[in-house]
Every structure is written in C-alpha cells, then in structure tokens.
Amino acid sequence: MPITKNKIERTKIKKFKKTKIKTFKAHSICSEKIIDTRNNMDKERKLKILRFWMRIIASVICVVIFMSALYFLFVVGNDTLDFSLTELISTDTEVIVSAENKPEKEDSAKINERLITVVNSNNRIDSGFTPKLYEYDGVFISKDMLSDLEEMMTEAEKNGLNLKITKGYVSYEEQQKTYEDTINYFENEMGYSSVKSEEYAMKTTPDGESCEYRTGLLISFDSGNENFEKTSEYIWLYNNCVKYGFVLRYPEKKENYTGYEPIYNTFRYVGKENAKRMRMLDMSLEEYRNYIDNQSTSI
C-alpha cells in the first residue's frame, strides 16, 4: 500500500513532538539540578555567616569574662587581698589568699625561736637567708615587729621626740662588701697585716653571715645629736622600749657576752614577753638565749 503524503507528515509531527518532550524533560532535570545547586550554595553561605557570628559572639563573651575577672581582682578584691610590693622582696614563697581562706596562723614557738635568735661569728646564718620584709620609714624591717614598731614610733612622736630609724635590714651582699672594705682600710690605711686587719674588722664590722641586721629585727636610731645616749630620745627609748618588745642590743657591762662595746642607738626586737623578762633578769640577748636553752634541757 503506497505511503501517502499526509501519513508522512503525521509521522514527522509525532517524531517532532517526542523529541520536544525529551528536550523539555532534559531542560527540566537540568533546571532542577541548577536549583538544587543554588540551594546548597545558599545553605553553605548561610552556615558560613552563622559560624562567623558565632565566633564573634564567643570572642565578646570571653572578653567580658576576662574584664570582669580583672575588675574583681583589682577593684572588688582590693579589700580582701593582701598584696604589697615590699612583700615581694622576701625569698619565702607566700600564697595570696582571700579573707575567707586565710592560711593557718604560724606556730607561736616557731615565732619565738626566730625572735630570740642570736647572730654573731659563732652563730652564723646562711648567705641565702632573707626574712619576710616590710618597708617602714625608708628602711626594710621584719614583718614580726612591724605593728609594735609603728606603735612605739607613734607614741614617741606624741611625746615630741625627734626619733628617726637610720638602719634596718641589710642584705648579705651589702654587709659582705662593707666587711671587705673595712679589712682593706686596716691593711691599706693603717698598715696592718691581713690577719690583724681581719681581726680588727670583726670587732666593728661583722661579715655577711655574722650580721644580725640580716634578720630584719635589729634597727638603729638617730635624733640628730652625735651623743645619742645623752638625748631625751635615748632616755625615752630605754625606759619605754620594753613595752613594745624592744631591748637595747649592746648594753653597758655586757661586752663579754655580746662581743661589742656599748652601742646606745641600736635596739633589737624580741617580742613583748621576752623583752620584759630580759629587763627583769638584766640580761643581754646572748645571756637570755643561754638561759632559755638551759631551761629547756632541764625539763
């Protein structure tokens, strides 16, 4: 049967329609893929933005926490923390704590042992020793006598006395240099031998390990008068020092015990109870220490 022209036309139209449908489907699938890709890109972009802002917020929170901590430490905590630059001079390790978490009080026997420690050529202290120090009136002193010294100086001022502390704690290095300079003076200026120079130096200037000033418990005073022992300042000090825990370190008629001629402007802090007993027994620190040690061994 012959193929008519109309039939051929219909066949072409059918093929065209099928091709158009396939093309349309292909375009639809491609469009869907493009849309999905765009959606995924939008999600990634939003996630990146979200992560960025989360980092910013986290950073801000950290800064706020840090600034709050600093504020508490330096402003709010100022009333509960005990911190002083002069305290850092000590080589002892001390933890700074709040008022609610104070360390246990130091044993009284340990404190008393420190207060009546004798330092001389026979009782030397290690070159690395450094007590807990505070600055007072331009010199450094042991923390053990700070409150009593302040009270004594305040009372002296109320009595119209011109009392000034001229010497307190001395470091090992400083004292050793002074000692060596004294030896050199006797050798070079006085012409003594090295042995004799050292002997003379020890009578006036102890070496770094024999110097009691290194305890921070020994202090010297001045009133502006060369003869300190004749001043009203000395008379008041001698009569009242015991009430504040101080004694004259190198008194008269005690040279055989102390090893030094009388020195009227140098006082030693031994604590109130020890000072009262030393005055009552009329003892130098060396005598009193021997007395305490003998009592301990006899018990």
C-alpha positions as CSV (number, residue, x, y, z in Angstrom):
1,M,0.0,0.0,0.0
2,P,1.5,3.3,-1.1
3,I,2.5,5.8,1.6
4,T,0.6,8.9,1.2
5,K,1.9,12.4,1.7
6,N,-0.4,13.0,4.7
7,K,0.8,10.0,6.5
8,I,4.4,11.0,6.1
9,E,3.5,14.4,7.6
10,R,1.8,12.9,10.6
11,T,4.8,10.7,11.2
12,K,7.1,13.7,11.2
13,I,4.9,15.6,13.6
14,K,4.9,12.6,16.0
15,K,8.6,12.4,15.9
16,F,8.9,16.1,16.5
17,K,6.6,16.0,19.5
18,K,8.5,13.1,21.0
19,T,11.8,15.0,20.5
20,K,10.4,18.2,22.0
21,I,9.1,16.2,25.1
22,K,12.5,14.7,25.6
23,T,14.2,18.1,25.3
24,F,11.7,19.6,27.7
25,K,12.4,16.8,30.3
26,A,16.1,17.3,29.9
27,H,15.7,21.0,30.4
28,S,13.6,20.4,33.5
29,I,16.1,18.0,35.0
30,C,18.9,20.4,34.3
31,S,16.9,23.3,35.9
32,E,16.2,21.2,39.0
33,K,19.9,20.4,39.3
34,I,20.7,24.1,39.0
35,I,18.1,25.0,41.6
36,D,19.5,22.3,44.0
37,T,23.0,23.6,43.5
38,R,21.9,27.1,44.2
39,N,20.0,26.0,47.3
40,N,23.1,24.1,48.5
41,M,25.3,27.2,47.9
42,D,22.8,29.3,49.8
43,K,22.9,26.9,52.7
44,E,26.7,26.9,52.7
45,R,26.8,30.7,52.6
46,K,24.3,30.9,55.5
47,L,26.3,28.4,57.5
48,K,29.5,30.4,57.0
49,I,27.7,33.6,58.1
50,L,26.3,31.8,61.1
51,R,29.8,30.4,62.1
52,F,31.3,33.9,61.7
53,W,28.8,35.5,64.0
54,M,29.1,32.6,66.5
55,R,32.9,33.3,66.6
56,I,32.2,37.0,67.1
57,I,29.8,36.3,70.0
58,A,32.2,33.8,71.6
59,S,35.0,36.3,71.4
60,V,32.9,39.0,73.0
61,I,31.8,36.7,75.8
62,C,35.5,35.8,76.5
63,V,36.5,39.5,76.6
64,V,33.6,40.2,79.0
65,I,34.6,37.4,81.3
66,F,38.3,38.4,81.3
67,M,37.4,42.1,82.0
68,S,35.1,41.0,84.8
69,A,37.9,38.9,86.4
70,L,40.3,41.9,86.2
71,Y,37.7,44.2,87.8
72,F,37.1,41.7,90.7
73,L,40.8,41.2,91.2
74,F,41.9,44.9,91.2
75,V,38.7,46.7,92.4
76,V,36.4,44.4,94.3
77,G,39.1,42.1,95.7
78,N,41.2,45.0,96.8
79,D,39.7,44.8,100.3
80,T,40.1,41.1,100.7
81,L,43.5,40.5,99.1
82,D,46.8,41.4,100.9
83,F,49.3,42.4,98.3
84,S,52.3,44.7,98.7
85,L,55.3,45.4,96.5
86,T,57.6,45.4,99.5
87,E,56.4,41.9,100.5
88,L,57.9,40.6,97.2
89,I,61.4,41.3,98.5
90,S,61.3,38.1,100.6
91,T,62.6,34.9,99.1
92,D,60.0,33.0,101.0
93,T,57.0,31.7,98.9
94,E,53.7,33.1,100.1
95,V,50.3,32.5,98.6
96,I,47.9,35.4,98.4
97,V,44.5,34.3,99.7
98,S,41.2,35.9,100.3
99,A,39.9,36.8,103.8
100,E,37.6,33.7,103.7
101,N,40.6,31.4,103.0
102,K,43.4,32.6,105.3
103,P,46.3,30.2,106.0
104,E,46.7,28.8,109.4
105,K,48.4,31.0,112.0
106,E,52.1,30.4,112.4
107,D,53.1,28.4,115.4
108,S,54.0,30.7,118.3
109,A,57.0,28.6,119.3
110,K,58.4,29.0,115.8
111,I,57.9,32.8,116.0
112,N,59.6,33.0,119.5
113,E,62.6,31.0,118.3
114,R,63.0,33.5,115.5
115,L,62.7,36.4,117.8
116,I,65.5,35.3,120.2
117,T,67.9,34.0,117.6
118,V,71.4,35.3,118.2
119,V,73.5,36.1,115.2
120,N,77.3,36.5,115.5
121,S,80.6,34.9,114.5
122,N,79.6,31.8,116.5
123,N,76.0,31.7,115.3
124,R,76.1,32.4,111.6
125,I,73.2,32.5,109.2
126,D,73.2,31.2,105.6
127,S,74.1,33.7,102.9
128,G,70.8,32.8,101.1
129,F,68.6,33.6,104.1
130,T,66.1,36.5,103.7
131,P,63.3,37.3,106.1
132,K,59.8,38.5,105.3
133,L,60.3,42.2,105.0
134,Y,58.2,45.4,105.0
135,E,59.3,48.9,104.3
136,Y,58.9,51.4,107.1
137,D,60.3,54.9,107.4
138,G,62.7,54.4,104.5
139,V,64.2,51.1,105.7
140,F,63.2,47.4,105.5
141,I,62.3,45.6,108.7
142,S,61.0,42.1,109.6
143,K,57.2,41.7,109.5
144,D,57.4,40.3,113.1
145,M,58.0,43.8,114.6
146,L,56.0,46.0,112.2
147,S,52.9,46.7,114.3
148,D,54.9,47.2,117.6
149,L,57.4,49.4,115.9
150,E,54.6,51.6,114.4
151,E,53.0,51.9,117.8
152,M,56.3,52.8,119.5
153,M,57.2,55.4,116.9
154,T,53.7,57.0,117.1
155,E,54.0,57.2,120.9
156,A,57.5,58.8,120.6
157,E,56.1,61.4,118.2
158,K,53.2,62.2,120.6
159,N,55.9,62.9,123.3
160,G,57.6,65.4,121.0
161,L,60.7,63.2,120.2
162,N,62.7,63.5,117.0
163,L,63.3,59.8,116.5
164,K,64.3,58.5,113.1
165,I,65.3,55.0,112.0
166,T,68.6,55.1,110.2
167,K,69.3,51.4,109.7
168,G,67.3,48.2,109.3
169,Y,67.6,45.0,107.2
170,V,71.0,44.6,105.4
171,S,71.5,42.0,102.7
172,Y,74.3,39.5,102.7
173,E,76.0,41.1,99.6
174,E,75.8,44.6,101.1
175,Q,77.2,43.5,104.5
176,Q,80.0,41.4,103.0
177,K,81.2,44.3,100.9
178,T,81.2,46.6,104.0
179,Y,83.2,43.9,105.8
180,E,85.8,43.6,103.0
181,D,86.1,47.4,102.7
182,T,86.9,47.5,106.4
183,I,89.6,44.9,106.1
184,N,91.1,46.9,103.1
185,Y,91.1,50.0,105.2
186,F,93.1,48.5,108.0
187,E,95.5,47.0,105.5
188,N,96.0,49.9,103.2
189,E,95.4,52.9,105.5
190,M,96.6,51.6,108.9
191,G,99.3,49.3,107.5
192,Y,98.2,46.2,109.4
193,S,98.7,42.6,108.2
194,S,95.8,40.8,106.6
195,V,95.3,38.6,109.7
196,K,95.3,41.6,112.1
197,S,93.1,43.6,109.7
198,E,90.6,40.8,109.7
199,E,90.7,40.6,113.5
200,Y,90.1,44.3,113.9
201,A,87.4,44.3,111.3
202,M,85.4,41.6,113.1
203,K,85.3,43.7,116.2
204,T,83.5,46.5,114.5
205,T,82.0,45.1,111.3
206,P,80.7,41.5,111.1
207,D,80.9,39.7,107.8
208,G,77.8,38.8,105.8
209,E,77.0,35.6,107.7
210,S,77.6,37.1,111.1
211,C,75.5,40.2,110.8
212,E,72.3,40.4,112.9
213,Y,70.9,43.2,110.8
214,R,70.2,40.5,108.2
215,T,67.4,39.2,110.5
216,G,65.4,42.4,109.9
217,L,64.9,42.5,113.8
218,L,67.8,44.9,114.5
219,I,67.3,48.7,114.0
220,S,69.4,51.8,114.7
221,F,68.0,55.2,115.6
222,D,69.2,58.8,115.2
223,S,68.0,62.1,116.8
224,G,70.3,64.5,115.0
225,N,72.6,64.6,118.0
226,E,76.1,62.9,118.0
227,N,75.8,61.8,121.6
228,F,72.7,59.8,121.3
229,E,73.0,58.3,124.7
230,K,72.6,61.8,126.3
231,T,69.4,62.7,124.3
232,S,65.9,62.7,125.6
233,E,65.2,60.3,122.7
234,Y,67.5,57.7,124.1
235,I,66.2,58.1,127.6
236,W,62.6,57.7,126.4
237,L,63.6,54.7,124.3
238,Y,65.4,52.9,127.0
239,N,62.6,53.4,129.5
240,N,59.8,52.5,127.2
241,C,61.1,50.1,124.6
242,V,60.3,47.0,126.6
243,K,56.6,47.8,126.4
244,Y,56.8,47.4,122.7
245,G,59.0,44.3,122.6
246,F,62.4,46.0,122.1
247,V,65.7,45.8,124.1
248,L,69.0,47.7,123.9
249,R,71.1,45.2,121.9
250,Y,74.6,46.1,123.1
251,P,74.2,47.5,126.7
252,E,76.9,48.5,129.1
253,K,78.8,45.9,131.1
254,K,77.8,43.1,128.7
255,E,80.8,43.2,126.4
256,N,81.9,39.7,127.5
257,Y,78.6,38.3,126.2
258,T,77.9,40.5,123.2
259,G,81.5,41.0,121.9
260,Y,80.9,44.7,121.4
261,E,81.3,47.9,123.3
262,P,78.1,49.6,124.3
263,I,76.1,50.9,121.3
264,Y,73.3,53.1,122.5
265,N,71.3,53.7,119.3
266,T,70.8,50.0,118.3
267,F,67.8,48.1,119.5
268,R,66.6,44.6,118.9
269,Y,63.0,43.3,118.7
270,V,62.4,40.2,120.8
271,G,58.7,40.4,121.5
272,K,57.0,41.9,124.5
273,E,57.2,38.9,126.8
274,N,60.9,38.2,126.1
275,A,61.7,41.9,126.5
276,K,60.0,42.1,129.9
277,R,61.9,39.0,131.1
278,M,65.2,40.3,129.8
279,R,64.8,43.6,131.6
280,M,63.7,41.9,134.8
281,L,66.7,39.5,134.7
282,D,69.1,42.2,133.5
283,M,70.3,40.0,130.6
284,S,71.7,40.7,127.2
285,L,70.3,38.6,124.3
286,E,73.2,36.2,124.5
287,E,72.6,35.6,128.2
288,Y,68.9,35.3,127.8
289,R,69.2,32.8,125.0
290,N,71.5,30.6,127.1
291,Y,69.0,30.9,129.9
292,I,66.1,29.7,127.8
293,D,68.2,26.9,126.3
294,N,69.2,25.7,129.8
295,Q,65.6,25.8,131.0
296,S,64.5,23.6,128.0
297,T,67.2,21.0,128.6
298,S,66.5,20.8,132.3
299,I,62.8,20.0,131.8
